[in-house]
Amino acid sequence: MSIATKVAALLVAVRRQDVEELSPVERQRLANLCRYVASLAEPATGAPERTGVLLDLKSGRRAE
């Protein structure tokens, strides 16, 4: 059994009460770790990062 499989099984068992019992620092650390593992689990899109003037305009950024 891989570590990822063991972690997934452990996460299934985590209850809201378990998370609420954590200190704010521990809760934030858990959230950061979960986001990190989720980013590993998501397939890479392979799309190049979009940059440029049109993206700046869409996001509302303008040169002053």
C-alpha positions as CSV (number, residue, x, y, z in Angstrom):
1,M,0.0,0.0,0.0
2,S,1.5,3.3,-1.0
3,I,1.8,6.3,1.3
4,A,-0.7,8.2,-0.9
5,T,-3.2,5.5,-0.4
6,K,-2.7,5.5,3.4
7,V,-3.0,9.3,3.5
8,A,-6.2,9.2,1.5
9,A,-7.7,6.6,3.9
10,L,-6.7,8.8,6.8
11,L,-8.3,11.9,5.3
12,V,-11.6,10.0,4.8
13,A,-11.7,9.4,8.5
14,V,-11.1,13.1,9.5
15,R,-14.2,14.7,10.9
16,R,-15.1,18.4,11.3
17,Q,-14.8,18.0,15.0
18,D,-11.2,16.8,14.6
19,V,-10.3,19.9,12.7
20,E,-12.1,22.2,15.1
21,E,-10.1,20.8,18.0
22,L,-6.9,21.9,16.3
23,S,-5.2,25.2,17.3
24,P,-5.5,27.9,14.6
25,V,-1.8,27.4,13.7
26,E,-2.3,23.6,13.4
27,R,-5.5,24.1,11.4
28,Q,-3.7,26.5,8.9
29,R,-0.8,24.0,8.6
30,L,-3.2,21.2,7.8
31,A,-5.0,23.4,5.2
32,N,-1.7,24.3,3.5
33,L,-0.6,20.6,3.4
34,C,-4.0,19.6,2.0
35,R,-3.7,22.2,-0.7
36,Y,-0.2,21.1,-1.5
37,V,-1.2,17.5,-1.9
38,A,-4.3,18.5,-3.9
39,S,-2.0,20.4,-6.3
40,L,0.1,17.2,-6.7
41,A,-3.0,15.1,-7.4
42,E,-4.4,17.5,-10.1
43,P,-3.3,16.6,-13.6
44,A,-0.9,19.1,-15.2
45,T,-2.8,21.2,-17.8
46,G,0.2,21.6,-20.0
47,A,-1.1,25.0,-21.1
48,P,1.5,27.7,-21.1
49,E,1.2,30.5,-18.6
50,R,-0.7,33.4,-20.1
51,T,0.8,36.8,-19.9
52,G,0.6,40.0,-21.9
53,V,-1.4,43.1,-22.4
54,L,-4.7,41.4,-23.1
55,L,-4.5,39.4,-19.9
56,D,-3.7,42.6,-18.0
57,L,-6.7,44.3,-19.5
58,K,-9.0,41.3,-18.6
59,S,-7.7,41.3,-15.0
60,G,-8.2,45.1,-14.7
61,R,-4.5,46.0,-14.5
62,R,-3.5,49.1,-16.4
63,A,-0.3,51.1,-16.8
64,E,-0.8,54.5,-15.2
